[in-house]
Amino acid sequence: MIEPSGGWWPLALALLIGYVLGSIPFGLVLTRLTGAGDIRRIGSGNIGATNVLRTGRKGLALATLLLDAAKGGLPVALALAWAGPEAAAVAGAGAIVGHCFPVWLGFKGGKGVATAAGVVLVLTPLVLVLILVAFVAIVWATRWVSLGSITAAALAPIVAWLVGDPTAAGLYVLIAAIVILKHRENIGRLLRGQENRLSFGGRPAS
């Protein structure tokens, strides 16, 4: 590992790089490039993979999912190799904030789930496996992607603490707060029983 010369600037640089990479709106870019339209005017208006699936293009949704995860994992991996776990956590925070509040889109971005998965994959792969099991189980049982996402986000800091990584746990508290905040409308619909359910045939069911 290359040691930075010291001070606060490595953390600031990690935050900036994380934010810039995280703010790339892949869902919007891909749907426009492929002629699927402006994803912000389709379905929920969200730029993430679940809403891209509402265009009926599974491959496009998968590409969005992978790229959104990569823009979370890449800055974390770079910061981890260059300056250590603290900088990696800061880069992860920057990536999540960039995805959810991108300056290029008037700070109206996605909900952070795929990008968070990329961050967790690089920092704590075991934690990702465990919360992914919870996510899949909940989505399979209820067909509510939002409920699975919220639950996984809430579990992440707890699991990270239990496996002995307090630095990651602290970051995951922030991520969980942002993910839950971005899902506040979904939470309201869940409480009213009006949330859309995912169809395992491909498109989200109404």
C-alpha positions as CSV (number, residue, x, y, z in Angstrom):
1,M,0.0,0.0,0.0
2,I,1.2,3.5,-0.9
3,E,1.2,5.7,2.2
4,P,-0.1,9.2,1.7
5,S,2.1,12.1,2.9
6,G,-0.4,12.7,5.7
7,G,-3.0,15.2,6.7
8,W,-6.6,15.4,5.7
9,W,-6.1,15.7,1.9
10,P,-6.1,12.0,1.2
11,L,-9.6,11.7,2.8
12,A,-10.8,14.8,0.9
13,L,-9.5,13.4,-2.4
14,A,-11.1,10.0,-1.7
15,L,-14.4,11.8,-0.9
16,L,-14.2,13.8,-4.1
17,I,-13.3,10.8,-6.4
18,G,-16.1,8.8,-4.7
19,Y,-18.6,11.5,-5.3
20,V,-17.7,12.1,-9.0
21,L,-17.7,8.4,-9.9
22,G,-20.9,7.8,-7.9
23,S,-22.7,10.7,-9.5
24,I,-22.5,9.2,-13.0
25,P,-26.2,8.5,-13.8
26,F,-25.8,5.2,-15.7
27,G,-29.5,4.4,-15.8
28,L,-30.2,7.8,-17.5
29,V,-27.2,7.5,-19.9
30,L,-28.0,4.0,-21.0
31,T,-31.7,4.5,-21.6
32,R,-31.0,7.6,-23.7
33,L,-28.2,6.0,-25.7
34,T,-30.4,3.0,-26.5
35,G,-33.5,5.0,-27.4
36,A,-35.5,3.9,-24.4
37,G,-36.2,7.5,-23.5
38,D,-35.6,9.6,-20.4
39,I,-35.8,7.2,-17.4
40,R,-36.9,10.1,-15.2
41,R,-40.2,10.1,-17.1
42,I,-40.8,6.4,-16.9
43,G,-42.4,4.5,-14.0
44,S,-41.2,5.9,-10.6
45,G,-38.8,8.3,-12.3
46,N,-35.9,6.8,-10.5
47,I,-32.6,6.4,-12.4
48,G,-31.8,3.0,-10.9
49,A,-32.0,-0.5,-12.3
50,T,-35.4,-1.4,-10.9
51,N,-37.0,1.5,-12.8
52,V,-34.9,0.7,-15.9
53,L,-36.5,-2.7,-15.8
54,R,-39.9,-1.0,-16.3
55,T,-38.8,-0.2,-19.9
56,G,-39.0,-3.9,-20.5
57,R,-35.3,-4.2,-21.4
58,K,-33.8,-6.7,-19.0
59,G,-30.3,-6.4,-20.4
60,L,-30.4,-2.6,-19.9
61,A,-31.6,-3.1,-16.3
62,L,-28.8,-5.6,-15.7
63,A,-26.2,-3.3,-17.2
64,T,-27.4,-0.4,-15.0
65,L,-27.3,-2.6,-11.9
66,L,-23.7,-3.7,-12.6
67,L,-22.4,-0.3,-13.5
68,D,-24.1,1.3,-10.5
69,A,-22.4,-1.3,-8.3
70,A,-19.1,-0.8,-10.0
71,K,-19.1,3.0,-9.4
72,G,-19.5,2.2,-5.7
73,G,-16.8,-0.5,-5.6
74,L,-14.2,1.1,-7.8
75,P,-13.4,4.3,-5.7
76,V,-13.5,2.2,-2.5
77,A,-10.9,-0.3,-4.0
78,L,-8.7,2.5,-5.2
79,A,-8.8,4.3,-1.9
80,L,-8.2,1.1,0.0
81,A,-5.1,0.3,-2.0
82,W,-3.8,3.8,-1.8
83,A,-4.6,5.1,1.7
84,G,-6.2,2.4,3.7
85,P,-9.6,1.5,5.2
86,E,-10.5,5.0,6.5
87,A,-10.0,6.5,3.1
88,A,-11.9,3.6,1.6
89,A,-14.9,4.3,3.9
90,V,-14.8,8.0,3.0
91,A,-14.7,7.1,-0.7
92,G,-17.7,4.8,-0.2
93,A,-19.6,7.6,1.5
94,G,-18.8,9.9,-1.4
95,A,-20.0,7.3,-4.0
96,I,-23.3,6.8,-2.2
97,V,-23.9,10.6,-1.8
98,G,-22.9,11.1,-5.4
99,H,-25.4,8.5,-6.7
100,C,-28.3,9.7,-4.5
101,F,-27.6,13.4,-4.8
102,P,-25.7,14.0,-8.1
103,V,-25.0,17.7,-8.9
104,W,-25.5,17.1,-12.6
105,L,-29.2,16.2,-12.0
106,G,-30.1,18.9,-9.5
107,F,-29.2,16.5,-6.6
108,K,-32.1,14.2,-7.6
109,G,-30.5,10.7,-8.1
110,G,-31.2,7.1,-7.3
111,K,-31.8,5.3,-4.1
112,G,-28.3,3.9,-3.6
113,V,-28.9,0.2,-3.3
114,A,-26.8,-1.1,-6.1
115,T,-24.0,1.4,-5.4
116,A,-24.1,0.5,-1.7
117,A,-23.8,-3.2,-2.7
118,G,-20.6,-2.3,-4.6
119,V,-19.2,-0.5,-1.6
120,V,-20.0,-3.4,0.7
121,L,-18.6,-6.0,-1.7
122,V,-15.2,-4.4,-1.7
123,L,-15.0,-3.5,2.0
124,T,-16.7,-6.5,3.6
125,P,-17.7,-9.3,1.2
126,L,-19.0,-11.5,4.0
127,V,-21.4,-8.8,5.1
128,L,-22.7,-8.5,1.5
129,V,-23.3,-12.2,1.3
130,L,-25.3,-12.2,4.5
131,I,-27.5,-9.2,3.8
132,L,-28.0,-10.4,0.2
133,V,-29.5,-13.6,1.6
134,A,-31.9,-11.5,3.6
135,F,-32.7,-9.3,0.6
136,V,-33.4,-12.3,-1.7
137,A,-35.5,-14.1,1.0
138,I,-37.7,-11.0,1.5
139,V,-38.1,-10.2,-2.2
140,W,-38.9,-13.8,-2.9
141,A,-41.5,-14.0,-0.2
142,T,-43.1,-10.6,-0.7
143,R,-42.1,-9.4,-4.2
144,W,-41.4,-6.0,-2.6
145,V,-37.9,-5.0,-3.8
146,S,-38.1,-1.8,-1.6
147,L,-38.7,-3.9,1.5
148,G,-35.8,-6.1,0.7
149,S,-33.6,-3.1,0.1
150,I,-34.5,-1.3,3.3
151,T,-34.1,-4.4,5.4
152,A,-30.7,-5.2,3.8
153,A,-29.5,-1.6,4.4
154,A,-30.6,-1.7,8.0
155,L,-28.9,-5.0,8.7
156,A,-25.6,-4.0,7.1
157,P,-24.2,-2.0,10.1
158,I,-25.3,-4.6,12.6
159,V,-23.7,-7.5,10.6
160,A,-20.5,-5.4,10.1
161,W,-20.2,-4.8,13.8
162,L,-20.8,-8.4,14.6
163,V,-18.1,-9.5,12.3
164,G,-15.7,-7.1,13.9
165,D,-15.4,-4.2,11.5
166,P,-16.4,-1.0,13.3
167,T,-15.1,1.3,10.5
168,A,-17.4,-0.4,8.0
169,A,-20.2,-0.4,10.5
170,G,-20.0,3.3,10.9
171,L,-20.1,3.8,7.1
172,Y,-23.1,1.4,6.8
173,V,-25.0,3.4,9.4
174,L,-24.7,6.4,7.0
175,I,-25.6,4.3,4.0
176,A,-28.7,2.9,5.8
177,A,-29.9,6.3,6.7
178,I,-29.6,7.6,3.1
179,V,-31.2,4.4,1.6
180,I,-34.1,4.6,4.1
181,L,-34.5,8.3,3.4
182,K,-34.6,7.8,-0.3
183,H,-37.2,5.0,0.2
184,R,-39.5,7.2,2.2
185,E,-42.2,7.2,-0.5
186,N,-41.9,3.4,-0.8
187,I,-42.3,3.1,3.0
188,G,-45.5,5.1,2.8
189,R,-46.9,2.9,0.1
190,L,-45.9,-0.2,2.0
191,L,-47.8,1.0,5.0
192,R,-50.8,1.7,2.9
193,G,-50.5,-1.7,1.0
194,Q,-50.0,0.1,-2.3
195,E,-46.4,-0.7,-3.1
196,N,-45.7,-2.2,-6.5
197,R,-44.7,-5.9,-6.5
198,L,-42.0,-7.4,-8.7
199,S,-43.1,-9.9,-11.2
200,F,-40.6,-12.8,-11.5
201,G,-41.6,-13.0,-15.2
202,G,-39.5,-9.9,-15.8
203,R,-41.5,-6.6,-15.3
204,P,-42.5,-5.1,-12.0
205,A,-46.2,-5.8,-11.3
206,S,-48.5,-2.9,-10.5
